[in-house]
Amino acid sequence: MKSIYVSGPMTGIPRFNFPLFDEVTAELRKDGWTVYNPAEHDRQIAPNIEQWPGFAAGDPAGCPAFDRAGSLRWDFATIAERVNAIVMLPGWERSSGACGERYVAEQTGKDIWLAKREWRHYPWSFGADDKKRMIVVVAEIG
C-alpha cells in the first residue's frame, strides 16, 4: 500500500492553507494513495477550528485552544511510522513545521516529493527530489 504525508506551510496563510492541503490530498487519493493530511487531523482534534477567531487569517494566536505540540507529535510519528513518502507543498521551506517534517522524512528514509504547478490553472505535478520519477496529477483551481 502506498501511503504519503502532505507537508507544507500553515501559519500566516489564510485558513491555515487547509484548502491547498485538501486539494492535493484529493488528487493523491484519486491516484490510489493513502494520504495523511495534517489539516484533516487538525479538524479531527479540534472540530470547530474553522470557527476560531484566528482561523481566517491563519493566526495561531487567535486559536488558543489548539495544541501545537500535540499536533507536531502526531505529524512526526505519522511520517516516521505510517508512510512511504512525504509530499512538500509550495512554500514548505519557509515553514519551521514543514522543515521539521522533511527532516523526519529524510532521517527515516522516506521518499520526498515536491508538489508544483507552473501556472494557476495547470495540473499539479508531483516529482521526487532525485528527478528519477514523476507522476502527474490534474488539479484545476477555479
N, C-alpha and C positions, 0 to 999 in steps of 0.2 A: 504494500500500500504506500503510495507516495503522499507524504504529508509536508506541509510548509507553514511557516510562520510569517505573517505580514508585519514588517517593521517600518517605522517612519516617524516623522515629526508630528507632534500633537500640540504641545504647549505653545500658546501665542497664535495659533491658527484658528480661525472661526470654526466653531463646533468641534474643536479639537481634531479636525481633519477626519472625523468619522465618515463623511460621505466618500472620501477617496479610499479609505480602508475598506469600506463596504463594496465599492465599485470593483476594486481589484480582487477582493475575496470572491465576489460573484463570478467574475471571469475565470478565476483559477478553478473554482468548483465546476464550472461548465467543462473544463478540461480534465476533470476527474481527480483533482487534488482534494485531500482532506486538509482544510485550512483552519489554522488557529489565528484568530483576529483579535487583537487586544481591545478594539473598540467594542466588539461583541461581548468580550469578557467584562469590560467596564460596565456595560449595560446590565449584565447579569448580577454583578455585585452591588450596583447602585442603580436600580431600575428607574429611578426618577432623575438621573443625572442630566438629561436633556432639558429639564425644567429648572435646574440650578442657576442662580444669577450669573455666574461666570462662564456658563457653557457656551453661549452665543459668541463670546469674544475669545474663547479658548484660554480663559484666565483661571488658573488653579486657585488663586486667592478667593475667587467667588464660588469655589466648590470645597468649602472647608471640611465637609464630611468624607471627602474622597481619601482613601488610604493609598497614597502613592507607594509607600514601602511595600505594602502587601501586593499591590499590582505588579511592581517590579519583581518581586519574588516569584509570582506566577509566570511572568514573561520569561525570566531567565530559566526557570525549571522546565517550562514548556519547550524552550529551544534546546536545552541540554538533553531532555529525556524523551520528547514525543515526536520530533520532526526530523525529516531527512534534509530539509533545506530551509533557507530564510530568503525572503524577497524584500529588498530595500526600496522604499518609495522615494520619489524625488525629494531632495532636501534633507535626507537622513543624516548627512554629515554635519548638519548644524544642530542636531538633536543629541543631547547627552544620553537620553534613554536609548535611542536607536544606536548610537555608537557603542553603548554597553551591550546591547543585544547582538550587534555584529561581533563584538569581541567574544561573547559566549559562543556564538556560532563558529567562529574561527577556532577557538580552543577545543571545541568538541567535534571538529571535523565535518561540519555541515557544509553542503553546497550553498554558495552565496550567489543570489541572483539580483540583478538590478532591473527595476521597472522603469521604463522610459517611454516617452511619446514625443515624436518630433514636433507635431502641431496639435493644437487642442482637439481637433476632430479626427485625428489619425488614430489608428489602432495602438493599443499598448503593445510593447514588446518586452519580453522577459528574457534576459540573457545572463548566462553565467559570467562571472568576472573574467574567467580564463578564455572567454570567447569561443570555446570549443563546441558549444551547443546553444541553440536558440529555439524558443518556441514563440509563436506569435499568437496573441490573444486579442480579439477585436473588442474594443470598448469605446463606444461613442458617447460623448457627453453632449447633451443637447442644450 
